[in-house]
Amino acid sequence: MIKNKEAILQEKTEKFYESVKIYLEDMDTLSDTSDFTIDNIETKWGDLENTTKQVLREINEDMIRQINEKAIIEIKKKSTPKKG
């Protein structure tokens, strides 16, 4: 019922990958400095969390836009008892 599932999966997987890659690179760079503190680690973790939440929101938005509404309506009609 969802059109373009593979395209959504590929695009969002790439976004997740890039987010994690940036996080790990930032943490690696930070770990070689005196700024490698709990506060800065938590800040970077929060940045990753915000980025991944945004990707999850995008997945839901894209999915909703790609749903085959006609098929859902037909399923609803078949499962709804007749009135009267």
Backbone torsions as a table, in degrees:
resi	resn	phi	psi	omega
1	MET	NA	-21.5	179.7
2	ILE	-96.6	119.8	178.5
3	LYS	-79.6	152.1	174.4
4	ASN	60.4	32.6	-179.9
5	LYS	-57.3	-44.7	-176.7
6	GLU	-64.6	-38.1	178.9
7	ALA	-66.1	-41.9	177.5
8	ILE	-63.3	-46.1	-179.9
9	LEU	-58.9	-46.9	-178.3
10	GLN	-63.8	-47.8	-177.8
11	GLU	-62.5	-46.3	-176.0
12	LYS	-73.7	-32.4	175.5
13	THR	-63.1	-41.3	177.6
14	GLU	-63.0	-39.4	178.2
15	LYS	-65.3	-43.4	176.5
16	PHE	-60.0	-46.9	-179.8
17	TYR	-57.2	-48.6	-179.7
18	GLU	-61.9	-40.3	179.0
19	SER	-62.1	-46.1	-180.0
20	VAL	-67.9	-40.1	178.7
21	LYS	-60.1	-47.0	179.1
22	ILE	-62.2	-43.4	178.4
23	TYR	-58.2	-49.8	-178.8
24	LEU	-64.4	-39.5	177.6
25	GLU	-64.9	-43.1	177.7
26	ASP	-62.3	-43.4	179.7
27	MET	-65.5	-39.1	178.7
28	ASP	-63.4	-45.5	178.2
29	THR	-63.4	-45.5	-178.9
30	LEU	-63.2	-35.4	-175.9
31	SER	-65.5	-17.5	178.6
32	ASP	-93.6	11.2	-177.4
33	THR	-124.7	170.8	176.0
34	SER	-76.9	-7.4	178.3
35	ASP	-84.9	6.1	179.4
36	PHE	-79.9	77.2	-177.3
37	THR	-116.0	163.7	178.0
38	ILE	-56.9	-42.8	-179.8
39	ASP	-59.6	-45.1	-179.2
40	ASN	-71.1	-35.8	175.5
41	ILE	-62.4	-45.5	179.0
42	GLU	-63.6	-36.0	177.9
43	THR	-64.1	-46.4	179.1
44	LYS	-64.0	-40.0	177.5
45	TRP	-61.3	-43.1	178.2
46	GLY	-62.5	-39.4	177.1
47	ASP	-61.3	-44.2	178.3
48	LEU	-63.3	-43.1	179.5
49	GLU	-60.2	-44.9	179.4
50	ASN	-63.7	-41.2	-179.7
51	THR	-65.3	-44.5	-178.7
52	THR	-69.8	-34.3	175.2
53	LYS	-62.9	-39.0	178.3
54	GLN	-63.7	-41.4	178.1
55	VAL	-63.1	-40.9	177.9
56	LEU	-62.7	-40.3	176.0
57	ARG	-61.9	-42.4	179.3
58	GLU	-62.6	-39.3	178.3
59	ILE	-58.9	-48.2	-179.7
60	ASN	-63.9	-42.0	179.4
61	GLU	-63.3	-46.0	179.5
62	ASP	-63.1	-42.4	-179.7
63	MET	-61.4	-47.0	-179.2
64	ILE	-60.3	-39.6	178.7
65	ARG	-67.7	-23.1	-175.5
66	GLN	-100.0	1.7	-179.3
67	ILE	-70.2	137.1	176.9
68	ASN	-80.3	95.7	-175.1
69	GLU	-63.5	-33.8	179.9
70	LYS	-61.0	-42.2	-179.9
71	ALA	-65.5	-39.6	179.0
72	ILE	-65.4	-41.6	178.6
73	ILE	-62.9	-41.4	178.8
74	GLU	-63.9	-41.8	177.6
75	ILE	-62.4	-43.7	179.9
76	LYS	-61.6	-44.6	179.8
77	LYS	-60.5	-41.8	-178.5
78	LYS	-68.6	-30.9	-175.7
79	SER	-93.9	-7.0	-179.9
80	THR	-89.9	124.9	179.7
81	PRO	-64.3	146.0	177.3
82	LYS	-68.8	141.3	179.0
83	LYS	-90.0	149.6	171.6
84	GLY	73.6	NA	NA
